[in-house]
Structure formats: C-alpha cells, structure tokens
Amino acid sequence: MKKIFILTGEASGDKLASKVISKLKKDNLNIDYLSVGGESLKALGIKSIYNLKEITYIGFTNVISNIFKINKKINETVKTIIDFNPDILFTVDSPDFTLRVAEKVKKNNPSIKTIHYVAPQVWVWREGRVKKIKKFIDHILLLFSFEKPYFDKENINNNFVGHPLLDEMVESKIDINQIIDKNKALISVFPGSRKSEVEILMPILIEFILLMNKNYKDLLYIFHSTQELSELINSYIRSKNISNCEVISDEKIKSHTLKKSVFAVAKSGTVSLEICKFKIPSIIIYKMNFLNYLIVKSLVKIKYANIVNFAAKEEIIPELLQSKCNPANIFKTVSSYLDEPSKIKSQVEKWMIVRPLFAYGGIGDMNSLIAKSIYGAINGKTQIDMFLDPSKIKDYMHVNDYCDAVLTAINQNLWYQDWNVAAETPLMTGEIVKLIQQVTDLDLENVIRWHPKTDYLGNHMLTSWKFRNVSGWSPKIDLQTGIRMSFESITKTDNYNPLRYLEEAKGKNIDLTQYY
C-alpha cells in the first residue's frame, strides 16, 4: 500500500487539502493517509496526529513568543513523518511551518517526494526563498499564473492549477430563506480563520455593527467562521447583546448565504476571490499589533493587500488596513456603498470576457481532442470515442496562450468589453489527429472511432484581430509545439506534470484519464 502524509498549518490549508484528497479517495485508490489537519480532512476519515490549534500562530511577535513550542512541534512532526515513511509528503500553504518540516524530512529521507500546494508569496516579500525551496521541494502547485516566472527562473518544477474557489460553481439546492429571515438584507462578515485575527478584529467589527444599527434597519450580519472559532465569535456578539447577528460554520450554508448578501466585510485574504465570484460588493479590513506591522511594512514590496487589487493594479475593493481599520471608517465606507448604488455597480460590474476557443493543455485537460488521443493511446485503449466530425475545421489554442491573453487584458485595463482570443490556425480534426501521430509516434489511426453526427458545432473558428490590435497580444505556442508539450506532460517525469509523484505512488498501468 502506498502512503501520503498531508501537512497543513491552518483551517484554510486543511480545506484546500481536503479538495485534492477527496478526489483521490473517489477513485478508490489503495493509499494510506496520515496528516496534520483539521475538520475538513477529518470529515474524509483521515487521522491528524495533533490538533491544528497547537500550531496556528500569526504575526512575528506571536511566533517569537511561541518559538520553543513551534520548534518542538516541527521536530515531533518530522519524526512522525519519517516513521510513517510516506511515498509523498503533500504540504499545503503555511510555508513558515510546512516548508520547515519538508526541509527536515528531505534531509532525513531524500526518497520521499515532496509536493507543495499554494506557493509562498515570494512576489510580496522574501523572493530569495525560491533558491532555498528548490533544494527540498520536488514540485510546486501555483494558485495564480503570475507566480510562475518566479519559480521558472530557478528551474523549479511547477504548474499553475488555478484557485479552487473559482471552480466551485455548484448551484444551490438550499432555500436560505428557510434558515434566515427573508425580510432582512444580509451582510456577510469574515473575521478570519485564526484565533489571533478574530481577537483583534471582532471588537472592531462589533462596534461597527452597533454604529450600523443606529442608522439602518432590517440588516442581518452573518459571521462566516470555522467550527473551532464559532463560539469565540458568538461570545463577542453576546457581550453586547446584539440580536441581528448569526454565526455560520457549515460550509454548504456559508456559500449560499454569501450569494444572498448585499455586502461583505472581509479580512484580507483569498476569501476576496470567493466574494468577487458571486459579485458581492465588499471592503477589505486587517489589523495587527504595531510591532508586527513595522516588520511587515519593511519587508512587503507590493502596493495592495488584496489579490484582486494586485492583479488589477488599482484599488477596486477598498482596503482599510491598520490605523484605517476602525469602526468609524468601516461604517463610513460601507454606508457610502449602501447609500450610493452607483458605487456598488462600479465595483461589481468591473468585468471583462476573454473568450477562448478549444483551449487544450495544462493539468485540467483530459477531454480535448489532443489530450484524449494521447491518454487513450499511451494507456493501450483499443477504442477511443471522439464525438467529432473528422472533416470539420476547429481551431485549438494552448491554455498557456489563453492565460497570457487574460493577464494581458488585466494588465492593460481592458475592462467592460468581451474579447475573442484564438490561435487562428484552423485544421480539420482528422488532420489534427494525423499531426498528433506525427509528433508523438502514437498509433491512433486504428483506435479512434469518430461520431460525426454528434458534432453539433461543425466548423468552428474565431478571429482575435480586435484583441491583437488593441493589446499587441499574439499566441506563442503553435499546434505542433503544444501537442509535444501535452505529450511530455503525460509521459515524462521532468516536464509539466505536477501529479507525477502521485502517479508513481499509485503504481504502474493506470488510466491517467481518471486523474486529470
């Protein structure tokens, strides 16, 4: 039996890890798991060697004051991992803890493969960490495409996999009106996932709500919390006898509640992506003790704290940080949005559509003509069903070119328009298969079964002339090169394939289409 040790450092990492592991478990893989995890991994039946609360610290001063506890936990964790002897150490976020453990594990047992999910934010500070990381991390999975150059520069195996919050678009089957008074307008509040954050922000948020209650009626404040912190948040609410506040920790209900909200007040972090996904107007707040602030200020090299603002290179979402994070400022900013619908519109309707055509390649591709042909052939399938007409013309573009187009549009502030992007090198699907054979030396001629009657799109092409003229963008990966990249990502261990070690752990003769 193969083994995977999952190492997280806080609730958000536990949640991200659970999404990966739940997919592995669905495939009924014969894998033994052990972890440092929280409630999300526990729900999957995965044992944690200790409670996450024992290692969740924030801020430099808190770390310093707990340095002996932290070092003890690091050494304890390393020993347990070495004794467990996993095929893979899967570390998730919390780099100051997880990467320190990974480094020690690698020194003790170099044969353990290390995969880190959520790259340390070297684009914010401590860029020099990249050189150190490559000594003990075998592969890094990136949430954001703009992170890739930092790791490419040091020849660290990496892949941009996207942020899972942006993929979770499951339609609600819950009637939230049965849970919450439908006559009340909801304001979602995110006070943080760490105890230390909650303890700093909750007194501020409580005073903000008291100010709001003097000026607005029929508002209900929903505090989004982890199960571990829900009672702490409730204690702050009870201390002021506030009746129009609820605390929700159930993950299923949380997303449905957010979708029904008219506004959100959120601690700085990736939760802002989820808020933007549902087009909820919001502000970002954050505060730390003064010493921590001085240290961070001297090290951080970016203008914005919010990832949305950073990507857009402007403050789309107001940031109330440090001294600006006070009840009066929060009240003033929120009320300005509630009283001026045009402000809400200008924030949530800052949009663009970048429309690709038949994108292929990358970690998520398993169904494109190119990927499906390669997967099927290398796994010895005697029949590969293609629901396409081989005589119809299609225009395939590599996903790297599509990501580059999106970043170009954002960087050039090409908002409030829709843009078509395409490779503009159309071929008949039958000719594409011949090109795949030519590039890969795979025998596809006798195994592909075409189903032309199901090809409802027929000939399908786009032109990018408008986007090219405005932005100067052009695709860089021709079809032959893209096919070769897809082939290498599946068949070679040193190129493009972030799950190669998972594949090694599962053994030989597997159907790769299950895992991509």
N, C-alpha and C positions, 0 to 999 in steps of 0.2 A: 504494500500500500504506500502510495506517495503521500507526502506531508507538506502542508503550507502553514507557516506561522504568520498571523496577521497582527501587525503592530500599529496601533493608533495612539493618539495622545489627548484627544478630547472628543466631545459629542459629535461635532461636525465631521471629523475624520471617521468616526465609527459609522456614521450614516453613509458616507461615501463608500467605505469598505464593504458594507453590507450589500450595496447595489451590485458590486462586482461578484461577491461570493454567492449571492442568491442565484445569479445566472449560472455559475459553475455548478451549484447544487441541483439546479433544474435539469442539468444534463446527466444526473446520476453518476457523476464521476467518483471513482473509488479513491477518495482523498481524505486523509485525516487532518483535522484542523485544530489549532490551538491559538489563543490570541491574548493580547491586551486590548480589550474592547469594552463597549458599553451596551446599552439596551438593544440597539439595532442588531448587533451581532448575536447577542444573547437570544433574541427572537428567532434566529436561524439555528439555534441549538448549539452554538459554538461557545465553549467554555473560555472564560477570561481568567488569567492567573491571579489577578487582583482587580480592585475597583478603580475605574478611571479617576475618581475623585482624589486618589492618593498621589496623582502626578499632574493634575491640572493647575498650573500656576500661570499667571500673566504679569508682565512688567519686570523690568530688570531688578528692582528692589525686592520684589517678591521672590524672584529666583535666587537672589543673593541670600536672602534670609532663610531660604529652604534648601540651600546648596547641598548640605550633607544628606538630607532626605532624598533629593534628586539623584545624587551620585549612588546612594545605596540602592535605589530603585533601578537605576541603569545597570548596575552590576548584577542585581538579582534577575533582571530581565534577560541579560546576556547569558547568564548561567542556564536559565530555563530553556532558552532557545538552543543553546549548544547541546544540552541534554536531550531535547526533543529531536534535534538533528533533522530539520526540515529540508526538503528539496528546494523550497523557495521561502525567502523572507520577504513578505509583502508589507512594506511600510507605507503609511498614509498620512500626509500632512505633518503638522507639529514637528518641523525639522530639527529644532533645538533638542528635542528628545529622541525622536525616531532615528535620525541620522547618526546621532552619537552612539546609539545602540547598534545600528547597522555597521558602523565602522569597527567597533569592537568585535562583533560577530565575524566579520570578514577576516580580521586578523587571526582569530582563533580557528576559523574553518573556511578557507577560501573557496571550497567546493560548493558552499551554499550560495545559490543565485539570489541576487537582491534586486527587487523591482520597487521603485518609489513612485507613488501616485500623488500628484499635486506638488509641483516643483517649488522649492524655496523661492521667494520673491526677490531674486537677485537683481531684477530691474528696479527695485525700490532701494535696496541697500545691500552692502556686503557682496558685491559682484564677484569678489575674489574667492568666494566659497565654491564656485564652479570647479576650479582647479583641484580643490581638495576632494570634492564629491566623486569625481571620476575614478578615484583610487579604490573606492569600495562600493559604488553603485553600478550595477550592470545595465540598468535601463530606467529611464525616467518617462513617466506619462504626464503630458502637459495639458492644463485646462485651457490655455489661451495660446493662439497661434503666434502672437508677438514675442512669446518667451523662447521660441525655437532658436533664433540666432545666437542667444547666449550660450546654449548648450552645443549647438553645431560648431561654434568657434573652437570649442575644446574637444571636439570629436567624441562627445558623449552620446551613446545610443539613446534616442528619444523619439517620441511620437506625440503629436498634437491629437488628443482624443476628444476635446470639447468638454464643456461643463455639463454634468448630468442634469442640473436644474433646468437647462434649456431644452432638454429632451423629454421632460415629464409633462406631457400634454394630455394626460388621461382625462376624459370627460367625467364630470361629476355625476354620480348616481345618488348623492346625498342631498336631501332638501334641507338646506341650512336654516330655513325658516322654522323648521320643527325643533331646532336646537336653540336658536337665538331669536329674540323679538323682532319680527319683520318690520315693525314700525320705527325701529331705531336704525340710524345710519352708523355703519361700523368704521372705526379707526383701528387699524392693526398697529401694534406696538411690539418691537423686537428689542428687548433689553440686553440681549447677549446670551451666550451659551456657557459662560464661565461664571462661577460664584463671585469672583472679584469684580467682574464687569457689572453684574447685577447690583452688587453692593454700592458701587459708585453711581450708577445711572438711575436706579429705582427712586431714591429720594428726589432727584431732579424731575423725573417723569411724573411722580405723584403730585408735586407742586404744579407742574404744567397742567395736569388734568383738573386740579382744583381751580386754576385760572380759567380753563375752558368751560367748566361747569357754571361759572358766573356769567358767561356770555353766550353759551349755546345750550339748547335743549335737545333732547332726543338723540343724543350721541352715546354709543356704546363702545368702550375701549376693550379690545381683545388683545391680551398679552400672549404672545407666542413663546412657549417655553419648552425646555426639556423636562422630562418627568422628574429628574433629580432636583430641579430648581423651582418647580411649580409651587411648592409650599412656601419657600422663601419669598417669592414674588407675592403670593397671597398674604403673607404676614405684613408686608408694606401696605397693601391695599386695606387690610383690616385696621391697621394702626390709625388711619384717617377716616374710617367709616365711609368709604366711598362705595356707593351701591351700583354704579354703572360701569363696572369693570368685571371682566371674566378672564380666567387663565385657561388656555388650551394647550395640552401637550400631546394629544392624539394626532399623529402625523397625517392621517387621512382627513380629519376635520380641519386641520390647520390650513391646508392649501385651499379648501373650499371656502373657508372663512375669508382668506386673503382675497380671493376673487370677488367677493361681495363687498369688499371695503371701499370706502370713498377716499381714504388717505392712509398713508403708512408713515410711522416714525420708527426709524431703524438704526440700530448700532452699525457702525461702519463694518463692512464685510461682504461676503459673497451673497448674502441674503438679498442684496440690492438687485442682483440678477433675476431672482425669482419675482421680486416686486415688479420690475420692468417687464418681465414676461407677461404678466397679467395687466399691464398698462395702468398701474395704480400710481397716482402722483405721490411723491414722498419727499422726505428730507432725511439726511444722514446726521447722526449725532455720535460723539465719542468724547471721553474724558479719561485721563489717567492722572496719577499723582504727579506733582510738579517735577520731581527728580527724574522720573521715568520720561516725562515729556522733554526735558532738556536733553537727555541722552538720545532719544529717538530723533528729535529735531536736528541734532548734529550729524546724524547718520543717514537719514532718509533724503533721497535726492529727487523725488517727484513732487509735482505741484498739488495733485489731488489725492485724497484718501480713498475715494470711491472708484471702483474699477470701471464703471460706466463713464464717469467723467474723464478718467485717464485715457480710455480708448477714444473718446470723442474730442479730447484735448480742449475741453471747455466745461464749465460748471453747469451742466444740465440739471443736476439734482443738488439743491443747496446743501452745503456742508457746514454744520455747526460743531466745531471742534474746540476742545479745551476751554478757554475762557468764554467763547461764544456759546458753549453748551450750558445754558442755564434756563430756568423755567420761563423767564420773560421773553428771551429770544426765541425759544421753541414756540411759545404761544403766538408771538408776533408773526413768525414765518408761516405757521400752519394756518392761522386765521386769515392771512393775506391770500392764501390759496383758496380757502373755503369761501371767502367773500368775493373773489375775482375768478369766475370760471375760465376767463381767457388765459390766466396763468396756468391753470391745470391743463388746458388744451395745448399750450405751447410746450409743456414738459412731456406729456404722454404721447403727443402726436408728432414728436420729432422722430420721423421714420424714414426709411428707405427700403426699397425692394431690390435686391440683387438676384436676378433670376438666371440660374444656370440651366444647361440642357444636357441631360445624360452624363452627369458627373460620375467619375469612377476613381478607384484607388483609395488608399488610406485604410485605417483599422476597421471602419464600419462597413466597408464594401464587401458584400457577399452575393449580391443579386445582379450586378451589372453583367452585361454580355461578356465582358473581358474576365471579370473575377470568377463568374460561374463556370466559364470554359476551363480556366486554369485549375480551379479547385476540383472540378469533376475529373479532369484528365490525370492529375497527379495522384488522385485517390483511387484510380483504377475503375471508375464508373464505366459501365458498358453502354449506358444511355444517359445523355444529358438533354433534358427537355428545354427548348428555347421557344418561348411564346412570342416569336417574332417572324416576320417575313424576310427571308434572306435577300430578296430583291429590292427591299425598301431602304431608302437612304436615311442614315442617322448621323448625328454629329456629337461625338464623345469628347469630353474635356476632363483633364485630370483635376482631382479635388484640390491639389496644391495651387493650381491656377485660379480656381474659384475662390479659395481663401485669400489669395493675393488680391483678387478683384475687390472682395469685401473690405479688406484693410485699406486698399487704395481709396475706395469710396468714403470710408470713415475719415481717413487722414486728410482728404481734400474737402471734407464737409459737404458732400454731395447729397444733402438731405432733401426730403419731400419730393422725391422722384423715384420711379422704378427704372431699373437698368437691366438690359439683356446682356449676358456675357456668354460667349461660346468660343470654341476652338476655331470654328469656321473652316474645318477641313472634313467635310462630309464624305462618307463612303457607304456603300451598300453593306448591310450587316454580314452578308455572306463573304464579302471581301475583307471585312474586319477579322473574321474567323481565320481566313487564309493568312492574314498578317500575324495573328497570334501564333499560328503554326510555324510560320517563318522565323519569328523571334525566339520562340521557346523550344522548338523541335518536338512539340507535343503532337500526338496523333489525334486530331479532332474530327477529321473528315468522316470517319465511320461511326462515331459515337453521338454526334449532335443530331437530335431529332427536332426539326422545325415544325412550328404550329402557326402557319401564316394567317389563318382565319382569326386568330386571337390578337393580331397586331392592329389594334384599332387606331393607333396614331398614324400608321403609314409612314410616308416620308415626313421627316420632322427635323427642321433646321431653324436656327436663329441667326441674326446678324448682330454684332457688337459695335457697329460703326459709331453709334451715338456715344457709347461709353468710351470707346477708344479715342474719339475726337476730343471729348471733354477732359478725360483724365490722363491720356497718354498711355494707359494700360494696354498690354497685349499678352496673350498666353505665351508661356516659355517652354512648355513640355509638349513635344509632338507626340502623335499617337504611338509610334514605334517605341520611343523612349518610355512613354507611360506604361505600355504593355510590359516592357522589360522591368520597370520598377515594381509593377504589381507581381510579376513572376518572382522577382527576388524577395519581395516581402513575404511570400508564402513559402519559398523553398530554401532560402539561405538564412543562417543564424546570425549573420553580422550586418544585415540590412533591413531596416524599416519595420521589422516585425516585433512589436512590444510584448506579444504574448508567447514568444518562442520558448521561454523557460517553462511556462505553464504547459506548453505542448510536450516538452521533454518530460515533465513530471507525469503527464498522462500516459506516456509510453508511445510506442510506435503504432503505425497502421490505424490512425484515427481519421475521422472525417472532419477536415478543417472547416467545412461549411457550417458546422454546428457552433463554432466559436467566434465567428466574425460577423 
